C-alpha cells in the first residue's frame, strides 16, 4: 500500500480491514494464478524427472532465446554486446555464457530503465521493488508470465509434499496487515482468495505469542509458509511452554526470503513434526532453487542458469557468489547478475529423490552475512554456534569493526554466565583469538523494515566483504 492508503487502512475497523485484505488478495490471486501459471505448472510437472541431458538441452534453448531477446530489445544489453564485441548469436551453451561480463547491482540501482525491454508496453507490466535491506531498493518490473513462473516453481515444490492449490495455510511474511498501534488480538488477517491467514511479524512480542500459539493450535492450516526466523521464533515459544500441536500440526513448512539456519530448522521440525523445505530465490526473478523431500536444493533449470564466482573450490564442489541468469521475466531480464548471495554448488553428486537437476549443498547467506577475521578469513553460517543453546531465544552477531564482534542475545530460561562461556568457546573455534567478543542482552532483536532478520549484520565496507 501507499503511505496514505496505509494510514487510512490502519484506522478502519478490523472487519473492514479484512475486506481490504481480501480485495487486495483477489488482485494478487489473478496476477499470480491466472492462465500463465496453470500452463507453466503443467510444464514444470511434466519435466520434473527429465534426465540431465534433456534438462541441459532445454536450459540452453531457453538461454539462447533470452540472450537474443535481451540483445534485440533491451538497451543495456544491446550496448553491452556492441561494446564488448560479442555476437549474441554466439551465446548458445552454458560455457558460452562466460563471455558476457557480470551485471552489477549498482547498474540496476542507477539505470533500471535501461534494463527494460522496449517491446513490453507499460500496460502489460507490474511494477515492484526490493526491500533495500542491503542498500538502496531496486525498482523492478514484471510481466504476468514472470509471476506465473515465480509461483509455478513454488507450487511445484509444494506438490512434492502433497499440498494442493486452495489448501488453507498460515503465512509469516512482511505484509503490514495489522496496525502498529493495535495491542490486542487478532494479530492476523485472512486473505480468502489466496486461502492464507497473514500473521503480522511486527506484533510478535513475548506477551503476544500466546495469542499466535492459540490461533495456530486450530486444526485449519494445511501448511505454514514464510520467513524462517519468524516461524522459528513461534516454534521456540511453543517448545518453551510445552504446547503440542496434535491435529493442528502442518503437513509441511516452507521457508524462503532469508537464509534457513540450522537451529531454526531444528526448532520448527521439532515442534511441528513436519518436513521443512526451503526455497532460494530473489525479487529480481533471476534465480530459483528448491529443497526436495530428500532435503537437497535443486536448481530450477527451466527458470535460470546458476553459476558460482569461486571463493573456494575442490574437485567436488565450488563455493562463492551466485551469478544468475533468469529466463522468466522478459520485461526486465537479468543476465549474469551478481546476486550478492553465497552458495556451494556440487559438481558430481546426484540426489536420492531421482531428480537430475544441479545440486546446491547449502545457501550460506549474503556477502553481508559473513564475519571477516583480522587475518582476512571469511566465515559464513555462524548459526552453528547457537545450535545446542536452548536457553537462547534469539541471537544475532554484529561486526562493527574488523577486530570486534558483538553477540546480541535474547535470553531465555536458564541463560547465565556458563551459557556465554559455551558460546565463546564455540565462537573462538571459528573466528580465532584475535577478535574481541562481547555480549549484549536484549528483549528483542532488530528486524529490517520488511520484517526480515539478519543472523549476521556487518558494518564493514563492501570492499572488505568481497
N, C-alpha and C positions, 0 to 999 in steps of 0.2 A: 504494500500500500504506500501511496504518497503520504507525506507528513500530515497534511490537512485531513486526508481521509482517515489516517490512523488516529488522529486526535478526536475526530468525530466518532469513530468506531468505539474508542475507549469509554465514551460517555453514554453509549447505548445500553439498554437493559440486556441482561445475559441472553434471554430468548431471541432478541433481535440480532445480537451478535452471532448467534447460531445460524440465523437465516443468511447473514452476510457471508459467513464462512461457507455455508452450503452453496451460495451463489458463486463465490469465487472457486469453490471446488468443482462446480459444474463446468465452468470455463476451462479450468485446468484439465478436467477429465476429457473434454472434447479435443483439446490440443494434444494431449498425451496418448489417448487411446482411440483415436479415430482410425480410418481405413489404412493409413500407412503402418500403424502399429500392428494391426491384425496380419497384414501381409508379411511384414518383417518378422514377426514372431513365428509364423509358419515357416518362413525361410530359414530362420535360425534353428528351429527344431529339426528341420529336415537335414541340416548339415552338422548336427551335433556330434555324431560319431564318424564323420568322414575321416579317411586316413590322412596322414601327414602330407603326402604328395598332393592330394586333392585340395587340401586346405591351403597349401602354399600356392598352387596354381590360381586358386580363387583369390587369394590375398594379393598376388602380383597383378592380376587382372584389375582389381579394384584400385591398386596403386597407380597403374598406368592411366586409368580413367581420371583419377583425382589429379595427377600431375598435369595432364593435358587440359583439364578444366581450369586448374589454377593458372597455368601459363597463358591461357587464352582469355580469361575473364577477370582475373584479379590483378590490379595494378602492381602491387608489391612483388608478386612472383614474375610477372611479365618483365619488370625492370631487373629483378634479380637474375633471371635466366640470360637476359641481354648482357648485363654487367659481367657475369661470370663466364660468358661464352659457352653456355651449356644448351644443347639442343634438347628440349623437353622430351622429344620422341626417343632419346637415348636412355631415358629412365624407364626400364622395363622389368628389372628384377630388384630384389631386396639389396643386393650388392651395389647396383647402380645408384640406389638412393643415397649412398655415402658421398656422391659427387656434390650434393647440394649442401650449402652452408646451413648452420643452425639458425633457426628463428628465435631471436631473443625476446624475453618478456618485455623488455623496455620498448621494443618496436610495437608490440601490441598495446602497450600503455599510451604511447605518444602518437601512434599513427593507425588507430583502429580502422578508419575508413579505407585506408589503402589495402587492407586485408579482406575487404568485402567484394563479392562478385558483382560485376556490372550487369549481369544477366538476371539477377534476382531483384524484382521490384520491392519497394518498402512494404507494400500492402501484403506481401507474402512472407514477411519476416516477423519474428518475435524478439523484441529487444530484451536483454538481460545484462547482468553484470556479476562479477565475482565479489566476494565479501571484502576483499582488500586486507585480509588479516596479515599479510606479509609485505604490505606496501600499498600503493595506490590501486584502487579497484579497477578491474579491466571492464571496458564496455564490450559486450558480446551481442551477436545477432544469430538467431537460429531459424531454420525452416521447420515446418511441421514434420517433414520427413526426418529431420535430425532428431526431434523429440521422439518420433516413432522408434528410431534406432536406440536412443538412450534408454527408453523404457522397455524396448524389446529385449535387450541383453539382460536388463534387471529381471524381467519376468521369465526369461529362460532359466536363470538361476533359481527363481522361486519354484518353478515347475520341477526342478530336480529334487526338491524337498516336499513335493506333494501339495504345494499351495496353488490355488486357482484364483484367477481374477474374480473379484467380488467377495472374497473372504474378508471378513472384518478384521482389522488389525489396529494395534497401538503404535503410534509413531512419535519419535522423540527427535525433532529437528529444530531449526532455528526460527520457526514461524512465531510472530508476535500476535498470538490469538487471544491472550489473556492480558488485560491491562495491568501495568506495573503496580498501580495503586490498589489492586484487588488483594484483600488479605484473608479471604475465606474461600473455601472450595465452592464450585468446581474449578480446578486449575487446568482445564482441558475444554476443548470444543470439538463437536462432531462434524466432520465433512462427509455427509451421507452419500453424495455422488461417488466419492472416492473410497467409501467404506472404511474410513480411517478416523480414529479418535486421535486428535492432535494434542499432545501433552506439552504444557509450557515448560521450557528449560529454565525460565527466569524466576520461578517460584519454588524451586526445589531446596528450600531451607530445611534444616533438621526438624523443625516443628511441623512443616507441611508434608513431609514424606509419608507420614501415617495416612494421609488422605490419598496420596498416589497409590500406596500399597492396598488400601481398601478398594479403590476402583479396579486395580489390576487383578484383584482377587475374584472379580466377577468372571465366570467362565464364558466370556463372549468374544475374546480376542484370539483369533486363529494363529497369529504370529505377531512378533514385535519387530520394529524396524527403526533405525536411527543412529545417532552418534554413539559410539561405544562407551565414551566416558560418562554420558548421561544414563545409559542403560546400566552401566557398571555401578554408578552411584546408587541407583534404586536397588540393584541386586545386593550391594553391600549392606544397605539398610535392612532388606528382607532377611538376609543371613544374620545380622546382628540381633534382630528382635525375634528370630526363630519362626518366621512366617513360612508355612509350606503352601505352595500354590495348588497342589492337588489337581482337580479337574480344570482349574484356571491356567495351568501351565501351557505356554505356547508350544505349537508343534515345531517351531524353528524361530531363531533370532537372526535377523540380517542387519549387519552393521556397514557403515560407509561414512565418507566425508572426513574421517580422522584416521590416524594410524591405530589399528586394533592392537592394543598392548596385551601381553600375556596375562597379566593379573586381572585385567578387565574381562578377558575371555574366560578365565578360570572362574571368576565370581559369577558371571552370567550363566555359564554352563552348570555350575553347582546349584544355583537357586532355581533354575528352570528345568534342568534335566534335559534340555533341548540342544540340538546341534546349533552352533554359532557359525554363520557363514558371512564372510566379509566380501565387499566389492570394492575394487580400486578403480576410480575414475576421476574425472575433473570437470569443472564447469565449462572448460573450453571444448569439450567433446572430442578430445584428441587421443584419448586412451581409455581402455577398459580391460579389466581382468576380474575373473570371478572365482571364488572358492567353491570347489565341488564338494559332494558328500564325503570324499576322502580327505578333505582339508587342504587341497593343493590349489594354488592360484593358476588358472588357465587364461592366457591372453585371448581376447575375442578377436580372432584374425579377420572376421568379416567387418569389424569396426575400425581396426587400426593396425599400424605397424609399431611395435615397441622395440627400440634399440637401447643400448646402455653405453653411455660415455664412461669408460672404465676409470675407477679409482683403484680397484684391486681385481686381479684375475688369476684363475688357475685353469687347469685343463677341464675342470668340471663345472665351473661357474664364473660369472663376471658380475661384479658389484660396482655400482656407480649411479650417475644421474640418468633418469629416464628421459629419453628423447622420443617423442611420439609424432606420428603422422596419422591424422584422423580421416576417415572416409565418409563419416555420417553427415557432416554439415557443409553443404555446397555453398551456403551464403558466406561462410567465413572459415574456409579450410585452413588447418594448421599443418604445415609440412616441416618435419624435423624440428619440432618445438622443444626448447629446453623447459621442462616442466618444473624443475627445482625439486623433484621428488627423488628419493634414493631407494633402489631396489636391487635384489640379487636374482639374476636370470640364470637358470640351469641350462647347460649345453646339451646334455645327452639323456637325462632321466625321462622316464615315462611314468604315467600315473596309473594306479591300480583301478581307477574308475573307468578306464577304457577310452578316455578322450585323448586325442593326439595333438592337442594344441601346445605351443611353447609354455613352459612352466616357470613361474616365479617362485623362488623358495620363500621369500619374505619381502614385505614392504617395510623399509627401515624408517620412513618418515620423510621430512623435508630437510634441505640443507640447514635450515634454521633450527632443526631439531637435534643437531649434532653438538656434542661437547668437544671443544678443542683444547687439548692439554698444552702446557707450556713447551713441551717437546715437539708439538705440532701434530700429535696423533688425533685422528677424528674418531669419535666413539658415538655410535647410534644405539638405539634400543636400550636405553638406560632403565626401562621398566623392570628388568630382571632384578634390580636392586630391591624392589619392594614386594617381590613375589611371595615371600613367606612371612610378611609382617601384617597379620590380620588386625593389629591394633592401629594401623594407619588407614584412615578412611579414604583420603586422597593425598596425592603428593605431586609436586612439580619441582623440577630442577631448573634454576635460573642461573645463567652465567653472565654476570655483569662485566667481567674482565677475564683476560686470558689466564690469570693465576687465581681465580676465585669462583667457587660455586656456592650458591645459596639454595638450600633444600627447604622448600616450603611444605609444611606438614599440616594437615587437618587431623588432629589426634583422635583416636577412639578409646574405648575402654582398655585399660592396661598399658597405655603408652607411657613410657618413663625413660630414665637415663639409659637403661640397658637396651631399649629399642634403638636409641641413637647410636650406641656403641656397635650394634649389629649392622646398622645401616652404614656407618662409617667404614666398618670392615669391608662390606660389600663394595662400597664406592672406591676405597683405596685399591682394591683388587683390580679395578677397571681404569682408574684415572691416575694412579701412582701417588707419590708423596709430595710432589712439587706444587700442588694446587691446594689452596686454603678451602676448607669446608666449614660452613656454619649453617645453623638451623633457625628457621622462623616458624613458630606455631601460629596457626590462623584458624578462624572459624570457617572460612571458605576460601576457595582459590579463584583467581580471576578467569573469566571467560572472555572470548572475543565478542564483538558486538553481535555476531550471528549465533552466539551460544556455543561455539566450538571451544575445545580445551586443548591447550598445548602442554604436553608432558615435559618438554624441554623448551625453555624460552631463552633466547640468546640476545645479548646486546652487542655482540661482535659484528664487525663490518662484513659486507658481502665478500670482499676480497679475502679476509681471513677465513671465512667459511669455505670458500672454494679452494 
